[in-house]
Amino acid sequence: MPAMSTTDVIAILALGVSIVAAVGTVGAWRAARHSHHAAAILSRIEEERQHAALTPSFRCQLAVTEDGASALLRLHLDGPAGLEPRGPIEVTVSIRNDSSWRGHASPVAGGPLPEEVRATVWGPWRFSADGCDDRGRAIAPQELLVGEWTQYALTPTMPPTWMTIGTERWRQDYADAPVRLRVTARSGSSVWNVPLEIAASPAAA
C-alpha cells in the first residue's frame, strides 16, 4: 500500500472536520426543532389554562306565573373578575332538549323524520321574547358586562303535531322538569359553551 502524501492526509482531515461539523449542524437543528416544539406545547397548555380560568360564571332564575301561562328567565353574568377588562361579553342562550339523543336516533318506520324531531323543543318552556327563532329554542345574542343581567320571556311548549299525546298530558310530563340551557359566550376569538339547568320557582308578586 503506497504511503499517503501530506496532501492526502490534509484532505482526509478536512473531510473529517466537515463530517463533524455537519453532524453538529444536524444536532443543533434537531435540538432547536425540539425546543420550538416544546415551547409550542407549553404555550398551548398555558392558553388552554387561561381560557378555562376565564370560563364565564352564570346565575339563573326562572319565575313562573301563578297560572303557568308564562315565565321569566333572568340570567346574571357573575364573573370571573378576569373577564372585566375584556368589556362586554356576547351571550347567546339556547334551550337544550331533555336528552341528547333527540333527533339523532334511527327513525322508526312510519314515525317522524329526524328533522321533525329536532324541530321540537323537548322540555317545559320555549322562548317567546323578541329576537327568538321560529322554534323558540334560541334567543338573539346580547352583550353583558360582568355583574350585569338580562331577562327573557318564555311560554309553555306544545307537543309536536305528529304525536297523539294531548297538550295537558305533555305539560304534566314536563311539570317538574328543569329547563336545560346552553349559554354561548364570546369575547374576541374566545368562545365558551356553558351548560346550565334551572328549576322553576313562583313569580314574585
Secondary structure, DSSP 8 states (H G I E B T S, - for coil): -----HHHHHHHHHHHHHHHHHHHHHHHHHHHHHHHHHHHHHHHHHHHHHHHHT--EEEEEEEE-TTSS-EEEEEEEEE-GGGGGG--EEEEEEE--SSTTTTTS---TTS--HHHHHTS--SSEEE-STTB-TTSSBB--EEE-TT-EEEEEEEE----TT----HHHHHHHTTT--EEEEEEEEETTEEEEEEEEE-EEE---
